[in-house]
């Protein structure tokens, strides 16, 4: 039996190294049996698919409506090309950046993604430990399956906290005070989910799942209301569970800003007009995001939106971006376009689902290595030197 397993492994390794297979970019997922076997973050996607039941995979992989915006986040990366400079002499590029006065080892953070126990038994704790090992900042979702206090212990410091705002101001203040008490320094209010959404792909895959959801959920995640589900969430303990006030306007930013000393970042900014309003209402930072294609079917990739938002606020506040980032070269493009840092979501969850903490670490390790190589290849010694002179859009220089 051991000899047969060894022979099979050697055969799969041979397949993975085959020039013909490399040409088709069709590496079998069986060839990756340990995180270090992976060569790209995309190697983790089929492994996660295999590890997860249909409903859980559907939640992770779904966009809204026809999944057009989900696909466009990725496709838009191809709108940009790199201008590579030579003979610059860079032995070790400097990936560091500064965010709100804090040194970051690299300009990559882990975007908020709810209910990570759905993907691995250790959930957000495994993600936090991986972030600590790779010196990366995680953004913890309000929909976390593990309380912020416990995640902070695993991380060694407090994460950024992503807010799904309770409907009442009394409950909002109670939640914000709890987050402040856990020593979170950045509050990220998600403003592109203040209404419903049509996650059609997720619903179709949930119907294909033969399991009884009530064996691991207190209420059916498809048929139950968000209020029912929130009531059993650790961050909404003692609250009504009613969140995301559809009537919210810019006065809510003013009030939230007065409520807390945490830095206030608005997540879900997609236009220059809203970027300017955010600055005028005192936001400390912005995240260009369409919720991974899970908010409104705009058909716009976030990297295409990024330049207009950066131009709108200039150097007055940091702009972050997420959505479709799978390569170090993608991160390079966003930094050149003016992003302070880039958030990744699905890739680290693929790693989590496949291998737990070690999978998340490997995803970050791969992106770190690819970004460093791209910087060397383009003649950029430090992320602080990145400007639009290093990118083209559809072959045309950017101003």
N, C-alpha and C positions, 0 to 999 in steps of 0.2 A: 504493500500500500504506500509506504513512504517513498519507494523508488518510483512508483507511478506518479505520485504528487510532484516529486522533484522533476521528473521528465516533463510533466505538463507545464510546470513553472518555467523551465528552460525554453520550451516551445513558445510559450506566450512572450517571454523576453525576446526571443528571436523574431517573433512577429512584430513586436513593438519597435524593433530596430531595423526592420526591413525597409529599404529605400522605396519599394512599391507602396507599402502601407503608409510611409511618411508622406508620399506624394498625394495620397488620398485623404490624409489627416484623419484617418479612421482607426485610432488606437483603441483596441478593446479594453473595456473597463476592467476586465479580469487581470490585465497586465499591471494594474495598480493595486497592490495588496497591502501597501503600507504608505503613509503620507509621503515619505521621501521618494517613493517611486514616481510620483506625479511630476510632470514637466511644465504643466500649465494649470491655471486655476480651473480651466474648462474640463480637465480630467476628473474633477470632483462631481460635476453635474450628473453624469450617468450613474455614478456610485450612490449619490444621494437619492436619485430616482429609484434605484433598485432597493435602497434601504427603507424607503418610506412607503406607507400605504397610500392608495389613490387619493383619499381626501386630504391628507397632509401634504402630499406632493402638489395637489391642485391648488391649495392655499398658497404655497410657495411660488409656483410657476405662473399663476394667473395674472393677467392684466385686467383691463375692463373692456367691455363691448367686444370688438374684434381683435383685441390685443395689438392694435396698430401702434399705439404710443409705446407700449412695451418693446416692440421690435425696433421702433425708430430710435429709441435711446441707444441701442447697439449700432444700428445702421449709420447713425449720424457721425460716429467716430470716423467712418470712412470719408466724410466730407473734408477732412483735414489731413494734410501731409506735412512731413517734417523737412526742414532745411538743415542739412547736416554740415557742420563746419569741421575742417580737418586740421591736423597738426597743432592742436591746442595744448597737448601735454597734460592729461588728467589721469593721475594714478588712482585716486580715490575721490569720487564726487561727494559733495556735502549735501545730503538729503534733508537736513534739518530746516525747520521753519519755526516761527513764533506765532502763537495764537493767544490773544488776550494776555500778553506778557509772560506766557508759559512756553518753555522750550519744548518742541516736539521733535522726536528723533527722525520722523519722516512725515510727509504731508498726506497721510492716509489715516482715516478713522473708520470705526465700525458703525455703520448707520443703524438707527433703531429698527428692530424687527421684533414683533410681539410674540409671546408664547413660545419661547425657544425649547421648552420641554416637549413640545410637539415633535421636535426633530432629534432630540437626544435627552436621555434621562437627567443629565446634569445641567441642561439648559444654559441659562445666562451665567451660571457659575463657571462652566467650562470656557465660555467666551471671555469672561473677565480674566481668568487665569492666563488664557492665550494672549490677550491684550497686554497684560502685565509682562509676560515673557518677551513679547515683541515690542514693548515700549510704545504701545498704541493706545489712543483714547477711544473707549466705546461710548456710544450714545444709547442710554437705556430707555426702552419704550415704556410708556405708561401701561401698556398691555403686557408687561413682563410677567412671567410665571414665577419669578422669585423677587422678593421685596428689595428695594433699593439698599436698605441697610446691610443685607446679607451679600449683595453684589459688591458693595463698597469694600467689605471685608476681604472678599476673594481678590479684588483688584488691587487692594493696598491703598487706595484713595477713592474719592468719589467720582463716578462717571458723569458725563453730561446727562441731563434728564430731558427726555422728550415728553411734552405735555399734550395729552388729549384733555382739553379743558372741561371740567364739570359745567353743567348748565347754570347752576346757581353760583353767585359770587361768594357766598358763605362757604360752599364746599370747595371752590377754587382756592380760596385763601387757606383753608385747612390743609389741602393737598400741597400747596406751595410751601407752607410753613414746615410741613413734614420733610419735603425735599431739601429745604434750606438747613434743617436740623441735621440732615445726613451729610452736610457740607458740600453738596453739589454747587459748583461755581457758575454753571451755565444752564439756563432753562431754554429749551428749544420748543417753541409753540408751533405745532403743525396746523397750518391754516388752509390746507387743501383737502381736508376731510371733514368739513363742517356740514356735510350732507351725505346722502346715501351714494352707493356706487353699484355698478352692474358687473360683478366678477363672474362672468358667464362661464369661463373655463373652469374655475374652481367649483362652481355648482355642478357642472357636467361630470367632473371627476368624482365629486362627492357622491353622486348618484350611483357611480360605478363601484363604490366601496361597500362590500358586503358585511363589514363589521357593525356591531352595535355601538354607536358613538357614546352611549350613556355608560359604557363600562369604564371610560376614562374621562368623560366630561360630565359636569353636573347638569348641563342642559345641552340639547342638540345644537352644535355650532352653526348649522345651516338654517334650521327653523326657529331657533330661539332668537329673541330680540337682543340687541347690543346691551340694553339695560340689564337683562337677565345675566348675560355673560360677565359684564363688568362687576356686578355685585359680588362675584366670587373671585375677583382679581385681587391680589394682595395689596395693590396700591389704592384700591377703592374700598378697602375695608371700612365699614362704618359710614359709607356714603351711599347715596341713592343709586349710583351707577349711570345716571343720566349725564351724557357728555356731548361735546361738540355742538355748541349753540349755533344753529343756522342763522340766527339774527345778528351774529357778531359783526362788528364793523371796526373802523380804525380807533374808535373811542375805547375799545377793549384793549388795544395796545397801550394806550395812555394809562389806563387803570392798572393793567398788569405790570407796567413799568414802575408805577408808584408802589405797588404791592411788595416788590422784592428788590434786594440788592444784588441778586444774581445777574449776570450778563443775560440779556434777552435776545435770542436769535429767532427769527421768523423763518420757518421751513415751509416751502411751497411757493416761493416767489418765482414767477415766470415771465414778467414783463418789466420794462424800464419804468413804466408809470408807477407800478406798485413798489418798485425798489426805491424810488424817490419819496413816495409817501411813507415807507418804512423808516427811511432816514429822518424825515421830518417829524415823525412820531416817536423818535428816540430809540429805535432798535439798535442794538449793538453789533449785529451781524445778520447775514442772510444766507439761506440755503436755497440755491436753484434746484428745484426738485419737482417731479410730477408723481411722487410716491412710487417710483419704480414702474410707471405706467399703470398705476392702480388707482388713479384719482379721476381725472377727466380725460376723455379720448381726444386730446388736442392734436395728435399726430406730429408733435414737435419733440425732437430729441433735446435733452437738457444741455448738451455741449453746444448746440446751435443757439440756445437761449442765453447761455453764459455771457457772451461778449456784450450784449445790450444791457444786462444787469450790471456788469462790472463798469461799463462806461457811464451808467446812470449815477452811480455812487462814488466813482473815482477811488481815491485812497482813503476815503473817510470812514470806511468800515470794511471788515473782512467779508469776502464772499466765498461760500463753500458750494460744492456741487455734488450731486449723486445721480445715479441712473445709467446703467449699461457699461460701467467700467470693468474691464476684464484683463487688461494688459498694462504693464508699466508704461508703454508708449501712449496709452489712452490718458493716463495720469499726467504724463509729460505735456500732452496737448492742452489739458485743462489748466495746468499751472501756467503755461505760456499765454493762455488767453486771459489770465488774471485771477484764477481761483487761488485762495490761500491754502486749501487742502481739499481732498477728494474723499467722499464717503463710498464705501462698498457695502452691499447688502447681501444679495443672493449668494455670491461666491463664498463668503465665510460661513454661511448657513449650509451650503453644500459640504464644506469641509467638516462642519460640526456634525451633520447627519451621518457622514461617512466614517469619521474617526474621532469625534469628540474634540477635546482641547487640541490634540496633536494636529488634527485636520485644519482647524482655524489657524494655528501657528504656521502651518506649511503654506496656506494661502497667502498670508502676510509676508512670509519669507520669499515666496516666488515674486510677488509684486515689488517688494523691495529690490530684489536682484534685477528684475527687468527694468525698473526705473533707473537704477544706477547705470546699467548698460546703455540705455537710451541716452542718458545724459552724456556719457563718455562718447558715444557714437556721434552725437550732435555738437560736441565741443562745449558743453556747459559744465562748469566746475561746481556750481552751487545753484540750488533752487532759487536763490535770491537774484540770480542773473537771468532767469527765464523771462523773456518778453515775446511779443508777437512776431518778432523778426525770425523766430525759429519755426514758425508754422505758416502754411499756405491754406487757403480754403478753396477747394476745387481748382488747385493750381495757381491761384491768384494771391499775391502778397496782401497781408492785412495792414491796415493803417495803424 
